[in-house]
Amino acid sequence: MSKEHSGVLRAWESTMRKTQAAKKRANNIFGITSMANVTNNDLEDDTDKGVSISGEAYFAEKILPNGDYYTGQWYDNFPHGQGKYLWTDGCMYLGEWHKGKTMGKGRFSWPSGASYEGEFKTGYMDGTGTYIGSNGDTYKGKWVMNMKHGHGILNYSNGDCYDGEWRRGLQEGHGKYQWQNKNYYIGEWKNGVIFGKGIFVWSNGNTYDGYWEDGMPKGNGTYQWPDGSFYVGNWSKDPDEQNGTYYPSESSLAANLEWDPTTVYNELAGCKICVGERVSIMPSQKRLATWYSSKGGDKPRRMSVDGRVSVGVERPLDKMSLWENDGNSNGLRQVRRDLDCELLGIPHNDANPKFNLGLPLKAPKLEKRQGETISKGHRNYELMLNLQLGIRHSVGRPAPATSFDLKASAFDPKDKIWTRFPREGSKYTPPHQSYEFKWKDYCPVVFRTLRKLFKVDPADYMISICGDNALRELSSPGKSGSFFYLTDDDRYMIKTMKKSEVKMFLRMLSAYYNHVRSFENTLVIKYYGLHCVKLPGTTQKKVRFIIMGNLLRSDYTIHRRFDLKGSSLGRITEKNEFQTDNTTILKDLDLNFIFKLQKAWYQEFCW
């Protein structure tokens, strides 16, 4: 076989390997699609100098252009196997690599003196490992994606220690915390604080066994002294809510008969939970330095240790390019461009500035805002004024302070307040330019407490809904026939409801309140108020509506919006791809993405 023929054969084999990889990647991302053909005239010798054709890893020692240093096993332009990488800022990783990703057992150290030794997965601290902070804190236990998750022991530098369950970097579940003065707590935790049922033991032998909330006794509990005397009752930081009974023992002092439960809160105020050291930069955020292909390509490749690759200065389609740049073939470059365009469904037209790879990336246009602004003359302008007047009255109305422990009567559907709004005003309502109407608040104490629970400032709430800016009306994306209104700052959404829906919601309100109170980080939508406007006229039409948080409010650009109900019957948008934009509401069957979760989180969420 001639040398020229052998070179062409090797190039053909290399191109076929790339084409198969491109097909596989394209099918994974876009589904089955056609591939552009590559002619023999476009082929070049693609073998790497210094690397065997069999593709075996070899030892390499590299000082990279930015000063980073790597020594260890190398394969196909990536660290692969055992190796050590030293960044110029002083961070270092020594351990196992897999195709440019830290994978397996290894040790990562920071210039501050902190270090992590244990298991890695795709660049993340994931598995079992030990972290020693620069301040002396030591954690040994389970990790998931750089966060303490599972069982672990954290010994703080000040002598405190926590041994128990962790969830996403915070103490949650069952655990024991011991202070350096020998006081300790054993029981339930939530979001890094004592919450639930547990027992606190002081070094002098006193104990409290009962319920806790935000690190303090709350609810039923028993405080006991070493001599056998004890106090049983309802505990609260508010002295007006405290009540209980003291039971002395035979040997107890008479002075204890006047004992005040407030002293326990004063003692606990000095028992602070230590905050662990914050890691300045995670291993998965470290980027590997720019290196050049052994084929002499002129486009630098850069990759983070979690496997994300960027190529030079990014232009459209750079992240999706499936071919390497050999630097001296216009024909192959055109084939690459045609293939990328075909995979992404883009016309092969360099004159189109939107998809021309040779042109710089322009700043994106401002996102189109959803809805139609309700201005004077709009059919619902008067209704909007009524709504804003009513909410301003409801939120601004003086009300006694309430605790989070609501009585059952607060959830009674009959607990509602009617207010008349005459045009000339009244003792309780201001004069206004709209027509006279009546306003109803459903379960006002419950929703006032929910706003307090969700940390909503009343002034900000009123400014968002009742400020100078008008609401925006959205047409219903579903079949309910409801109307949706958005505040100008996109914080809150107002939805009209049927009478039957209101009744159903009020029946669920107590369970909803208990749920959001128990699970502070719940993803369930937040509700802030339920109201009704009774319009004048012979029909006396009532418009009921609920105020809720807008889940789609984000600092990031939203490209697609989906209304997912977990059903496939009729769950597809009738508009074609040319009629949809970033404000179109898509449905279940329009969602053709594959979402991948960390295995531990997948099992936790789905089982």
ChimeraX attribute file (.defattr): number of C-alpha atoms within 10 A of each C-alpha:
attribute: neighborCount
match mode: 1-to-1
recipient: residues
	/A:1	5
	/A:2	6
	/A:3	8
	/A:4	9
	/A:5	10
	/A:6	12
	/A:7	16
	/A:8	17
	/A:9	15
	/A:10	17
	/A:11	18
	/A:12	20
	/A:13	15
	/A:14	17
	/A:15	18
	/A:16	13
	/A:17	12
	/A:18	15
	/A:19	18
	/A:20	12
	/A:21	13
	/A:22	19
	/A:23	19
	/A:24	13
	/A:25	14
	/A:26	20
	/A:27	14
	/A:28	12
	/A:29	14
	/A:30	13
	/A:31	12
	/A:32	12
	/A:33	12
	/A:34	11
	/A:35	16
	/A:36	15
	/A:37	10
	/A:38	17
	/A:39	11
	/A:40	10
	/A:41	9
	/A:42	14
	/A:43	19
	/A:44	19
	/A:45	18
	/A:46	17
	/A:47	16
	/A:48	15
	/A:49	10
	/A:50	8
	/A:51	15
	/A:52	11
	/A:53	11
	/A:54	6
	/A:55	10
	/A:56	11
	/A:57	17
	/A:58	16
	/A:59	14
	/A:60	13
	/A:61	13
	/A:62	13
	/A:63	13
	/A:64	15
	/A:65	11
	/A:66	11
	/A:67	13
	/A:68	18
	/A:69	18
	/A:70	23
	/A:71	17
	/A:72	21
	/A:73	20
	/A:74	24
	/A:75	18
	/A:76	16
	/A:77	14
	/A:78	18
	/A:79	28
	/A:80	22
	/A:81	22
	/A:82	19
	/A:83	21
	/A:84	20
	/A:85	20
	/A:86	19
	/A:87	20
	/A:88	12
	/A:89	10
	/A:90	12
	/A:91	19
	/A:92	21
	/A:93	23
	/A:94	20
	/A:95	21
	/A:96	23
	/A:97	28
	/A:98	20
	/A:99	17
	/A:100	25
	/A:101	25
	/A:102	33
	/A:103	23
	/A:104	20
	/A:105	20
	/A:106	21
	/A:107	21
	/A:108	23
	/A:109	20
	/A:110	21
	/A:111	12
	/A:112	12
	/A:113	13
	/A:114	19
	/A:115	19
	/A:116	21
	/A:117	20
	/A:118	21
	/A:119	23
	/A:120	30
	/A:121	21
	/A:122	21
	/A:123	26
	/A:124	22
	/A:125	32
	/A:126	23
	/A:127	20
	/A:128	20
	/A:129	21
	/A:130	21
	/A:131	21
	/A:132	19
	/A:133	22
	/A:134	16
	/A:135	14
	/A:136	15
	/A:137	19
	/A:138	21
	/A:139	22
	/A:140	20
	/A:141	21
	/A:142	24
	/A:143	26
	/A:144	22
	/A:145	18
	/A:146	20
	/A:147	16
	/A:148	25
	/A:149	23
	/A:150	21
	/A:151	20
	/A:152	21
	/A:153	20
	/A:154	20
	/A:155	19
	/A:156	21
	/A:157	15
	/A:158	12
	/A:159	12
	/A:160	20
	/A:161	22
	/A:162	22
	/A:163	20
	/A:164	22
	/A:165	22
	/A:166	26
	/A:167	19
	/A:168	15
	/A:169	16
	/A:170	18
	/A:171	27
	/A:172	22
	/A:173	20
	/A:174	19
	/A:175	21
	/A:176	20
	/A:177	22
	/A:178	20
	/A:179	20
	/A:180	12
	/A:181	11
	/A:182	13
	/A:183	18
	/A:184	20
	/A:185	20
	/A:186	20
	/A:187	21
	/A:188	22
	/A:189	26
	/A:190	21
	/A:191	18
	/A:192	18
	/A:193	18
	/A:194	27
	/A:195	22
	/A:196	21
	/A:197	20
	/A:198	21
	/A:199	20
	/A:200	21
	/A:201	18
	/A:202	16
	/A:203	12
	/A:204	10
	/A:205	11
	/A:206	16
	/A:207	20
	/A:208	21
	/A:209	20
	/A:210	22
	/A:211	23
	/A:212	24
	/A:213	16
	/A:214	14
	/A:215	20
	/A:216	18
	/A:217	28
	/A:218	20
	/A:219	18
	/A:220	17
	/A:221	21
	/A:222	20
	/A:223	20
	/A:224	20
	/A:225	16
	/A:226	11
	/A:227	14
	/A:228	13
	/A:229	17
	/A:230	20
	/A:231	19
	/A:232	18
	/A:233	17
	/A:234	18
	/A:235	24
	/A:236	20
	/A:237	14
	/A:238	10
	/A:239	11
	/A:240	7
	/A:241	11
	/A:242	16
	/A:243	13
	/A:244	14
	/A:245	12
	/A:246	18
	/A:247	15
	/A:248	18
	/A:249	12
	/A:250	9
	/A:251	9
	/A:252	16
	/A:253	11
	/A:254	9
	/A:255	7
	/A:256	13
	/A:257	12
	/A:258	8
	/A:259	11
	/A:260	12
	/A:261	18
	/A:262	14
	/A:263	10
	/A:264	14
	/A:265	15
	/A:266	10
	/A:267	10
	/A:268	14
	/A:269	11
	/A:270	8
	/A:271	15
	/A:272	11
	/A:273	16
	/A:274	14
	/A:275	9
	/A:276	17
	/A:277	15
	/A:278	7
	/A:279	12
	/A:280	8
	/A:281	10
	/A:282	14
	/A:283	24
	/A:284	21
	/A:285	13
	/A:286	16
	/A:287	16
	/A:288	26
	/A:289	21
	/A:290	18
	/A:291	19
	/A:292	15
	/A:293	18
	/A:294	14
	/A:295	15
	/A:296	13
	/A:297	14
	/A:298	15
	/A:299	17
	/A:300	15
	/A:301	18
	/A:302	18
	/A:303	19
	/A:304	20
	/A:305	26
	/A:306	21
	/A:307	18
	/A:308	17
	/A:309	16
	/A:310	16
	/A:311	16
	/A:312	13
	/A:313	10
	/A:314	12
	/A:315	16
	/A:316	16
	/A:317	15
	/A:318	15
	/A:319	12
	/A:320	14
	/A:321	17
	/A:322	20
	/A:323	17
	/A:324	17
	/A:325	18
	/A:326	18
	/A:327	13
	/A:328	12
	/A:329	12
	/A:330	11
	/A:331	14
	/A:332	21
	/A:333	17
	/A:334	12
	/A:335	17
	/A:336	19
	/A:337	21
	/A:338	19
	/A:339	23
	/A:340	23
	/A:341	19
	/A:342	16
	/A:343	24
	/A:344	15
	/A:345	11
	/A:346	13
	/A:347	11
	/A:348	15
	/A:349	12
	/A:350	13
	/A:351	8
	/A:352	10
	/A:353	13
	/A:354	14
	/A:355	18
	/A:356	17
	/A:357	16
	/A:358	10
	/A:359	12
	/A:360	13
	/A:361	15
	/A:362	10
	/A:363	6
	/A:364	7
	/A:365	6
	/A:366	7
	/A:367	11
	/A:368	9
	/A:369	12
	/A:370	16
	/A:371	15
	/A:372	14
	/A:373	19
	/A:374	18
	/A:375	15
	/A:376	10
	/A:377	8
	/A:378	12
	/A:379	10
	/A:380	13
	/A:381	17
	/A:382	18
	/A:383	18
	/A:384	22
	/A:385	17
	/A:386	24
	/A:387	20
	/A:388	19
	/A:389	21
	/A:390	25
	/A:391	20
	/A:392	20
	/A:393	17
	/A:394	21
	/A:395	18
	/A:396	12
	/A:397	9
	/A:398	8
	/A:399	11
	/A:400	5
	/A:401	8
	/A:402	12
	/A:403	10
	/A:404	13
	/A:405	10
	/A:406	15
	/A:407	11
	/A:408	8
	/A:409	11
	/A:410	17
	/A:411	23
	/A:412	16
	/A:413	15
	/A:414	11
	/A:415	14
	/A:416	15
	/A:417	13
	/A:418	14
	/A:419	16
	/A:420	16
	/A:421	22
	/A:422	17
	/A:423	15
	/A:424	12
	/A:425	13
	/A:426	11
	/A:427	5
	/A:428	10
	/A:429	17
	/A:430	13
	/A:431	13
	/A:432	15
	/A:433	11
	/A:434	16
	/A:435	15
	/A:436	18
	/A:437	19
	/A:438	18
	/A:439	24
	/A:440	20
	/A:441	20
	/A:442	22
	/A:443	22
	/A:444	21
	/A:445	20
	/A:446	23
	/A:447	21
	/A:448	19
	/A:449	19
	/A:450	20
	/A:451	18
	/A:452	16
	/A:453	14
	/A:454	14
	/A:455	9
	/A:456	13
	/A:457	10
	/A:458	15
	/A:459	11
	/A:460	11
	/A:461	18
	/A:462	18
	/A:463	15
	/A:464	20
	/A:465	27
	/A:466	20
	/A:467	15
	/A:468	9
	/A:469	15
	/A:470	21
	/A:471	28
	/A:472	21
	/A:473	21
	/A:474	18
	/A:475	13
	/A:476	14
	/A:477	16
	/A:478	12
	/A:479	6
	/A:480	10
	/A:481	12
	/A:482	15
	/A:483	16
	/A:484	21
	/A:485	25
	/A:486	25
	/A:487	21
	/A:488	17
	/A:489	12
	/A:490	20
	/A:491	17
	/A:492	23
	/A:493	21
	/A:494	25
	/A:495	19
	/A:496	21
	/A:497	20
	/A:498	15
	/A:499	13
	/A:500	8
	/A:501	12
	/A:502	19
	/A:503	12
	/A:504	11
	/A:505	14
	/A:506	18
	/A:507	14
	/A:508	12
	/A:509	19
	/A:510	16
	/A:511	12
	/A:512	16
	/A:513	19
	/A:514	13
	/A:515	13
	/A:516	18
	/A:517	16
	/A:518	13
	/A:519	12
	/A:520	12
	/A:521	9
	/A:522	11
	/A:523	9
	/A:524	11
	/A:525	11
	/A:526	18
	/A:527	21
	/A:528	21
	/A:529	22
	/A:530	24
	/A:531	25
	/A:532	20
	/A:533	22
	/A:534	20
	/A:535	19
	/A:536	13
	/A:537	9
	/A:538	6
	/A:539	8
	/A:540	12
	/A:541	11
	/A:542	16
	/A:543	17
	/A:544	19
	/A:545	22
	/A:546	17
	/A:547	20
	/A:548	17
	/A:549	16
	/A:550	17
	/A:551	14
	/A:552	12
	/A:553	13
	/A:554	10
	/A:555	6
	/A:556	7
	/A:557	11
	/A:558	12
	/A:559	10
	/A:560	13
	/A:561	15
	/A:562	14
	/A:563	14
	/A:564	15
	/A:565	9
	/A:566	10
	/A:567	10
	/A:568	11
	/A:569	8
	/A:570	10
	/A:571	17
	/A:572	14
	/A:573	16
	/A:574	11
	/A:575	10
	/A:576	7
	/A:577	8
	/A:578	6
	/A:579	8
	/A:580	14
	/A:581	13
	/A:582	15
	/A:583	16
	/A:584	16
	/A:585	18
	/A:586	22
	/A:587	22
	/A:588	18
	/A:589	16
	/A:590	14
	/A:591	14
	/A:592	10
	/A:593	9
	/A:594	7
	/A:595	5
	/A:596	7
	/A:597	9
	/A:598	11
	/A:599	10
	/A:600	11
	/A:601	11
	/A:602	11
	/A:603	10
	/A:604	9
	/A:605	9
	/A:606	6
	/A:607	6
